Amino acid sequence: MFVVVSGTSRPGANSLKVARLVQGALEEAGAATRLLDLAELPAAAFRPEALATRPPEFTPYQEAIDECAGVLVVVAEYNGSFPGVLKHFLDLLRYPGSLEGVPSAFVGLSGGRWGGLRAVEQLQQVFQYGKAHLFPQRVFLSHVYRALDGEGRLVDPELAARLRHQAATFVEFAGRNPRRPKQEAS
């Protein structure tokens, strides 16, 4: 199973629309998927004590990451970086070990011309620190407000083809580079 993370909690987010497109592309490539919408993180995850003792409501999120064959993060650029809720989600994952050896891919988006490049590059550093196995092919959606139609579909067929290609080659990559056995925190 591949996990697609919609990396924001903003209502009506374009990240969620793109995450659904990515999910469809992965399924087209033959992968089972699960979408994690960070807007649905339980309120208990935001209590100060959550970082010391994970709330039981976070368990399904941890299990999704623990059991996945790969994770593909859709991330918008907010103020030159990735959204704080995405960092908080990553901080809630068991460390070390949750990302270790996990094939990981990224789609960036922004309202500007660079399509979330800064957000993706910073996020890749976080995943690299967690010892994830980074897939080198990234997709960037610039001017996202023009890239999607009112139904959340990509307007540009070439961009849609790039997302499908990334999904298909990521599934192959994950098959050739399966995650390492889980390491338990000491």
C-alpha positions as protocol buffer text, in pm:
chain_id: "A"
residue {
  index: 1
  type: MET
  ca { x: 0 y: 0 z: 0 }
}
residue {
  index: 2
  type: PHE
  ca { x: 122 y: 348 z: -88 }
}
residue {
  index: 3
  type: VAL
  ca { x: 43 y: 644 z: 134 }
}
residue {
  index: 4
  type: VAL
  ca { x: -34 y: 980 z: -21 }
}
residue {
  index: 5
  type: VAL
  ca { x: -2 y: 1267 z: 225 }
}
residue {
  index: 6
  type: SER
  ca { x: -189 y: 1590 z: 162 }
}
residue {
  index: 7
  type: GLY
  ca { x: 57 y: 1811 z: 347 }
}
residue {
  index: 8
  type: THR
  ca { x: -165 y: 2091 z: 474 }
}
residue {
  index: 9
  type: SER
  ca { x: -467 y: 2149 z: 691 }
}
residue {
  index: 10
  type: ARG
  ca { x: -596 y: 2452 z: 500 }
}
residue {
  index: 11
  type: PRO
  ca { x: -969 y: 2426 z: 419 }
}
residue {
  index: 12
  type: GLY
  ca { x: -1033 y: 2381 z: 46 }
}
residue {
  index: 13
  type: ALA
  ca { x: -662 y: 2322 z: -13 }
}
residue {
  index: 14
  type: ASN
  ca { x: -527 y: 2264 z: -361 }
}
residue {
  index: 15
  type: SER
  ca { x: -287 y: 2016 z: -199 }
}
residue {
  index: 16
  type: LEU
  ca { x: -579 y: 1785 z: -128 }
}
residue {
  index: 17
  type: LYS
  ca { x: -706 y: 1817 z: -485 }
}
residue {
  index: 18
  type: VAL
  ca { x: -361 y: 1731 z: -620 }
}
residue {
  index: 19
  type: ALA
  ca { x: -320 y: 1450 z: -365 }
}
residue {
  index: 20
  type: ARG
  ca { x: -638 y: 1292 z: -500 }
}
residue {
  index: 21
  type: LEU
  ca { x: -498 y: 1318 z: -854 }
}
residue {
  index: 22
  type: VAL
  ca { x: -175 y: 1155 z: -735 }
}
residue {
  index: 23
  type: GLN
  ca { x: -373 y: 883 z: -558 }
}
residue {
  index: 24
  type: GLY
  ca { x: -559 y: 812 z: -882 }
}
residue {
  index: 25
  type: ALA
  ca { x: -233 y: 800 z: -1077 }
}
residue {
  index: 26
  type: LEU
  ca { x: -83 y: 551 z: -831 }
}
residue {
  index: 27
  type: GLU
  ca { x: -394 y: 335 z: -854 }
}
residue {
  index: 28
  type: GLU
  ca { x: -374 y: 355 z: -1235 }
}
residue {
  index: 29
  type: ALA
  ca { x: -21 y: 217 z: -1196 }
}
residue {
  index: 30
  type: GLY
  ca { x: -162 y: -80 z: -1003 }
}
residue {
  index: 31
  type: ALA
  ca { x: -89 y: 35 z: -648 }
}
residue {
  index: 32
  type: ALA
  ca { x: -323 y: 16 z: -352 }
}
residue {
  index: 33
  type: THR
  ca { x: -333 y: 353 z: -180 }
}
residue {
  index: 34
  type: ARG
  ca { x: -435 y: 536 z: 132 }
}
residue {
  index: 35
  type: LEU
  ca { x: -478 y: 911 z: 150 }
}
residue {
  index: 36
  type: LEU
  ca { x: -377 y: 1090 z: 469 }
}
residue {
  index: 37
  type: ASP
  ca { x: -538 y: 1434 z: 479 }
}
residue {
  index: 38
  type: LEU
  ca { x: -364 y: 1632 z: 752 }
}
residue {
  index: 39
  type: ALA
  ca { x: -677 y: 1844 z: 791 }
}
residue {
  index: 40
  type: GLU
  ca { x: -822 y: 1532 z: 959 }
}
residue {
  index: 41
  type: LEU
  ca { x: -552 y: 1494 z: 1223 }
}
residue {
  index: 42
  type: PRO
  ca { x: -723 y: 1446 z: 1559 }
}
residue {
  index: 43
  type: ALA
  ca { x: -734 y: 1743 z: 1796 }
}
residue {
  index: 44
  type: ALA
  ca { x: -543 y: 1533 z: 2052 }
}
residue {
  index: 45
  type: ALA
  ca { x: -242 y: 1541 z: 1819 }
}
residue {
  index: 46
  type: PHE
  ca { x: -207 y: 1913 z: 1887 }
}
residue {
  index: 47
  type: ARG
  ca { x: -200 y: 1898 z: 2266 }
}
residue {
  index: 48
  type: PRO
  ca { x: 142 y: 1984 z: 2410 }
}
residue {
  index: 49
  type: GLU
  ca { x: 180 y: 1637 z: 2565 }
}
residue {
  index: 50
  type: ALA
  ca { x: 128 y: 1466 z: 2226 }
}
residue {
  index: 51
  type: LEU
  ca { x: 497 y: 1485 z: 2144 }
}
residue {
  index: 52
  type: ALA
  ca { x: 589 y: 1304 z: 2465 }
}
residue {
  index: 53
  type: THR
  ca { x: 306 y: 1049 z: 2459 }
}
residue {
  index: 54
  type: ARG
  ca { x: 133 y: 991 z: 2128 }
}
residue {
  index: 55
  type: PRO
  ca { x: -244 y: 998 z: 2164 }
}
residue {
  index: 56
  type: PRO
  ca { x: -423 y: 676 z: 2067 }
}
residue {
  index: 57
  type: GLU
  ca { x: -609 y: 871 z: 1797 }
}
residue {
  index: 58
  type: PHE
  ca { x: -277 y: 911 z: 1612 }
}
residue {
  index: 59
  type: THR
  ca { x: -219 y: 533 z: 1594 }
}
residue {
  index: 60
  type: PRO
  ca { x: -386 y: 488 z: 1250 }
}
residue {
  index: 61
  type: TYR
  ca { x: -150 y: 750 z: 1103 }
}
residue {
  index: 62
  type: GLN
  ca { x: 156 y: 582 z: 1250 }
}
residue {
  index: 63
  type: GLU
  ca { x: 36 y: 242 z: 1129 }
}
residue {
  index: 64
  type: ALA
  ca { x: -22 y: 375 z: 777 }
}
residue {
  index: 65
  type: ILE
  ca { x: 340 y: 491 z: 761 }
}
residue {
  index: 66
  type: ASP
  ca { x: 469 y: 171 z: 925 }
}
residue {
  index: 67
  type: GLU
  ca { x: 286 y: -51 z: 677 }
}
residue {
  index: 68
  type: CYS
  ca { x: 333 y: 141 z: 354 }
}
residue {
  index: 69
  type: ALA
  ca { x: 541 y: 35 z: 57 }
}
residue {
  index: 70
  type: GLY
  ca { x: 611 y: 402 z: -13 }
}
residue {
  index: 71
  type: VAL
  ca { x: 493 y: 752 z: 69 }
}
residue {
  index: 72
  type: LEU
  ca { x: 426 y: 1033 z: -174 }
}
residue {
  index: 73
  type: VAL
  ca { x: 387 y: 1376 z: -17 }
}
residue {
  index: 74
  type: VAL
  ca { x: 197 y: 1656 z: -188 }
}
residue {
  index: 75
  type: VAL
  ca { x: 324 y: 1979 z: -39 }
}
residue {
  index: 76
  type: ALA
  ca { x: 235 y: 2341 z: -95 }
}
residue {
  index: 77
  type: GLU
  ca { x: 484 y: 2615 z: -36 }
}
residue {
  index: 78
  type: TYR
  ca { x: 378 y: 2840 z: 250 }
}
residue {
  index: 79
  type: ASN
  ca { x: 595 y: 3144 z: 322 }
}
residue {
  index: 80
  type: GLY
  ca { x: 900 y: 2992 z: 154 }
}
residue {
  index: 81
  type: SER
  ca { x: 876 y: 2655 z: 328 }
}
residue {
  index: 82
  type: PHE
  ca { x: 640 y: 2364 z: 388 }
}
residue {
  index: 83
  type: PRO
  ca { x: 333 y: 2389 z: 615 }
}
residue {
  index: 84
  type: GLY
  ca { x: 384 y: 2365 z: 990 }
}
residue {
  index: 85
  type: VAL
  ca { x: 116 y: 2098 z: 1023 }
}
residue {
  index: 86
  type: LEU
  ca { x: 326 y: 1871 z: 799 }
}
residue {
  index: 87
  type: LYS
  ca { x: 631 y: 1920 z: 1023 }
}
residue {
  index: 88
  type: HIS
  ca { x: 416 y: 1850 z: 1328 }
}
residue {
  index: 89
  type: PHE
  ca { x: 286 y: 1531 z: 1165 }
}
residue {
  index: 90
  type: LEU
  ca { x: 642 y: 1418 z: 1095 }
}
residue {
  index: 91
  type: ASP
  ca { x: 745 y: 1504 z: 1451 }
}
residue {
  index: 92
  type: LEU
  ca { x: 463 y: 1286 z: 1584 }
}
residue {
  index: 93
  type: LEU
  ca { x: 589 y: 981 z: 1394 }
}
residue {
  index: 94
  type: ARG
  ca { x: 794 y: 740 z: 1603 }
}
residue {
  index: 95
  type: TYR
  ca { x: 1162 y: 832 z: 1585 }
}
residue {
  index: 96
  type: PRO
  ca { x: 1389 y: 679 z: 1490 }
}
residue {
  index: 97
  type: GLY
  ca { x: 1263 y: 433 z: 1236 }
}
residue {
  index: 98
  type: SER
  ca { x: 932 y: 552 z: 1091 }
}
residue {
  index: 99
  type: LEU
  ca { x: 1085 y: 682 z: 768 }
}
residue {
  index: 100
  type: GLU
  ca { x: 1394 y: 464 z: 758 }
}
residue {
  index: 101
  type: GLY
  ca { x: 1425 y: 297 z: 418 }
}
residue {
  index: 102
  type: VAL
  ca { x: 1079 y: 412 z: 311 }
}
residue {
  index: 103
  type: PRO
  ca { x: 1066 y: 496 z: -61 }
}
residue {
  index: 104
  type: SER
  ca { x: 952 y: 860 z: -65 }
}
residue {
  index: 105
  type: ALA
  ca { x: 846 y: 1091 z: -348 }
}
residue {
  index: 106
  type: PHE
  ca { x: 730 y: 1451 z: -362 }
}
residue {
  index: 107
  type: VAL
  ca { x: 496 y: 1676 z: -556 }
}
residue {
  index: 108
  type: GLY
  ca { x: 524 y: 2048 z: -491 }
}
residue {
  index: 109
  type: LEU
  ca { x: 277 y: 2321 z: -570 }
}
residue {
  index: 110
  type: SER
  ca { x: 249 y: 2693 z: -527 }
}
residue {
  index: 111
  type: GLY
  ca { x: 70 y: 2998 z: -655 }
}
residue {
  index: 112
  type: GLY
  ca { x: 403 y: 3126 z: -788 }
}
residue {
  index: 113
  type: ARG
  ca { x: 633 y: 3021 z: -1065 }
}
residue {
  index: 114
  type: TRP
  ca { x: 855 y: 2772 z: -880 }
}
residue {
  index: 115
  type: GLY
  ca { x: 584 y: 2521 z: -791 }
}
residue {
  index: 116
  type: GLY
  ca { x: 685 y: 2458 z: -434 }
}
residue {
  index: 117
  type: LEU
  ca { x: 1052 y: 2392 z: -509 }
}
residue {
  index: 118
  type: ARG
  ca { x: 1174 y: 2536 z: -177 }
}
residue {
  index: 119
  type: ALA
  ca { x: 913 y: 2341 z: 20 }
}
residue {
  index: 120
  type: VAL
  ca { x: 1004 y: 2013 z: -150 }
}
residue {
  index: 121
  type: GLU
  ca { x: 1377 y: 2062 z: -109 }
}
residue {
  index: 122
  type: GLN
  ca { x: 1342 y: 2145 z: 262 }
}
residue {
  index: 123
  type: LEU
  ca { x: 1107 y: 1850 z: 311 }
}
residue {
  index: 124
  type: GLN
  ca { x: 1350 y: 1618 z: 136 }
}
residue {
  index: 125
  type: GLN
  ca { x: 1613 y: 1720 z: 392 }
}
residue {
  index: 126
  type: VAL
  ca { x: 1379 y: 1616 z: 673 }
}
residue {
  index: 127
  type: PHE
  ca { x: 1307 y: 1283 z: 504 }
}
residue {
  index: 128
  type: GLN
  ca { x: 1678 y: 1229 z: 438 }
}
residue {
  index: 129
  type: TYR
  ca { x: 1747 y: 1293 z: 807 }
}
residue {
  index: 130
  type: GLY
  ca { x: 1491 y: 1020 z: 881 }
}
residue {
  index: 131
  type: LYS
  ca { x: 1685 y: 789 z: 645 }
}
residue {
  index: 132
  type: ALA
  ca { x: 1406 y: 764 z: 388 }
}
residue {
  index: 133
  type: HIS
  ca { x: 1491 y: 636 z: 42 }
}
residue {
  index: 134
  type: LEU
  ca { x: 1432 y: 941 z: -180 }
}
residue {
  index: 135
  type: PHE
  ca { x: 1290 y: 901 z: -529 }
}
residue {
  index: 136
  type: PRO
  ca { x: 1470 y: 1155 z: -747 }
}
residue {
  index: 137
  type: GLN
  ca { x: 1184 y: 1242 z: -983 }
}
residue {
  index: 138
  type: ARG
  ca { x: 983 y: 1532 z: -846 }
}
residue {
  index: 139
  type: VAL
  ca { x: 686 y: 1712 z: -999 }
}
residue {
  index: 140
  type: PHE
  ca { x: 619 y: 2082 z: -948 }
}
residue {
  index: 141
  type: LEU
  ca { x: 290 y: 2259 z: -1018 }
}
residue {
  index: 142
  type: SER
  ca { x: 347 y: 2631 z: -1058 }
}
residue {
  index: 143
  type: HIS
  ca { x: 61 y: 2881 z: -1068 }
}
residue {
  index: 144
  type: VAL
  ca { x: -159 y: 2612 z: -915 }
}
residue {
  index: 145
  type: TYR
  ca { x: -468 y: 2833 z: -923 }
}
residue {
  index: 146
  type: ARG
  ca { x: -450 y: 2823 z: -1303 }
}
residue {
  index: 147
  type: ALA
  ca { x: -327 y: 2463 z: -1323 }
}
residue {
  index: 148
  type: LEU
  ca { x: -650 y: 2318 z: -1179 }
}
residue {
  index: 149
  type: ASP
  ca { x: -1002 y: 2359 z: -1313 }
}
residue {
  index: 150
  type: GLY
  ca { x: -1308 y: 2404 z: -1094 }
}
residue {
  index: 151
  type: GLU
  ca { x: -1341 y: 2027 z: -1053 }
}
residue {
  index: 152
  type: GLY
  ca { x: -982 y: 1984 z: -931 }
}
residue {
  index: 153
  type: ARG
  ca { x: -851 y: 1839 z: -1258 }
}
residue {
  index: 154
  type: LEU
  ca { x: -528 y: 1947 z: -1420 }
}
residue {
  index: 155
  type: VAL
  ca { x: -582 y: 2176 z: -1717 }
}
residue {
  index: 156
  type: ASP
  ca { x: -248 y: 2096 z: -1883 }
}
residue {
  index: 157
  type: PRO
  ca { x: -240 y: 1740 z: -2027 }
}
residue {
  index: 158
  type: GLU
  ca { x: 141 y: 1742 z: -2022 }
}
residue {
  index: 159
  type: LEU
  ca { x: 142 y: 1810 z: -1650 }
}
residue {
  index: 160
  type: ALA
  ca { x: -115 y: 1534 z: -1595 }
}
residue {
  index: 161
  type: ALA
  ca { x: 112 y: 1300 z: -1795 }
}
residue {
  index: 162
  type: ARG
  ca { x: 407 y: 1400 z: -1574 }
}
residue {
  index: 163
  type: LEU
  ca { x: 211 y: 1310 z: -1260 }
}
residue {
  index: 164
  type: ARG
  ca { x: 111 y: 973 z: -1408 }
}
residue {
  index: 165
  type: HIS
  ca { x: 470 y: 905 z: -1514 }
}
residue {
  index: 166
  type: GLN
  ca { x: 601 y: 994 z: -1169 }
}
residue {
  index: 167
  type: ALA
  ca { x: 343 y: 764 z: -1007 }
}
residue {
  index: 168
  type: ALA
  ca { x: 420 y: 471 z: -1237 }
}
residue {
  index: 169
  type: THR
  ca { x: 796 y: 501 z: -1201 }
}
residue {
  index: 170
  type: PHE
  ca { x: 767 y: 551 z: -824 }
}
residue {
  index: 171
  type: VAL
  ca { x: 574 y: 224 z: -794 }
}
residue {
  index: 172
  type: GLU
  ca { x: 853 y: 53 z: -991 }
}
residue {
  index: 173
  type: PHE
  ca { x: 1119 y: 224 z: -777 }
}
residue {
  index: 174
  type: ALA
  ca { x: 951 y: 108 z: -456 }
}
residue {
  index: 175
  type: GLY
  ca { x: 934 y: -244 z: -597 }
}
residue {
  index: 176
  type: ARG
  ca { x: 1306 y: -241 z: -669 }
}
residue {
  index: 177
  type: ASN
  ca { x: 1389 y: -71 z: -337 }
}
residue {
  index: 178
  type: PRO
  ca { x: 1157 y: -216 z: -73 }
}
residue {
  index: 179
  type: ARG
  ca { x: 1168 y: -55 z: 266 }
}
residue {
  index: 180
  type: ARG
  ca { x: 1401 y: -206 z: 519 }
}
residue {
  index: 181
  type: PRO
  ca { x: 1259 y: -398 z: 813 }
}
residue {
  index: 182
  type: LYS
  ca { x: 1122 y: -169 z: 1084 }
}
residue {
  index: 183
  type: GLN
  ca { x: 1364 y: -56 z: 1350 }
}
residue {
  index: 184
  type: GLU
  ca { x: 1213 y: -17 z: 1693 }
}
residue {
  index: 185
  type: ALA
  ca { x: 1303 y: 287 z: 1896 }
}
residue {
  index: 186
  type: SER
  ca { x: 1515 y: 209 z: 2201 }
}
